[in-house]
Amino acid sequence: MDLSSINWLLLPASLKAAAIQLFRGMLLFLLLAVDVLTNYRIRVKQGAVT
């Protein structure tokens, strides 16, 4: 067990819940961004001015 795991075990429960909720929010945002970018491909043409 490394030092970061030990520090994680010593955190209060509310802070652990907040960290997990933050991670889940970032994961949701990433999945939504990937979904949008795969449905609406943004193509950049060389030399085109937008």
N, C-alpha and C positions, 0 to 999 in steps of 0.2 A: 504494500500500500504506500503510495507516494504522499508527499506533504500536502498537495492540493486536495487529495481525497480526505485527509484528516481535517483540513480547514473547512471543507464542505460539511463534514459531520458536526462541526462545532457551531455552525450558523443557526440562528433562531429559525423556527418553523415559518414565520411570516416572511422572512427574507428568502428562504428556499422557495416558497410558493410564488413570491414576486419574480424570482429569477426564472422559474419554470414558465410562468405566464409570459414573461418577456420573450423567452425563447420560442414559445408557441406562436406569439404574435409575429415575430420575425419570420418564422417558418410559413405562416399563413400568407404574409406579404410576399415572400419569395415565390410561393406556389401561384398566387394570383398574378404576379408579374410574368412568370413563365407562361401561364395560360394566355395572357393577353398578347405577349410577344409571339407566341406560336400561332395564334389566330390571325393577328394583324402584323404581317411581316413588314418591317421597315426596311426598304431598300434604298441604299445610297448609291447614286450614280456618280461616277467620277466626272468632275467638271460641271455638274449641275448646280445651279444656284437656287436655293429654296427660301 
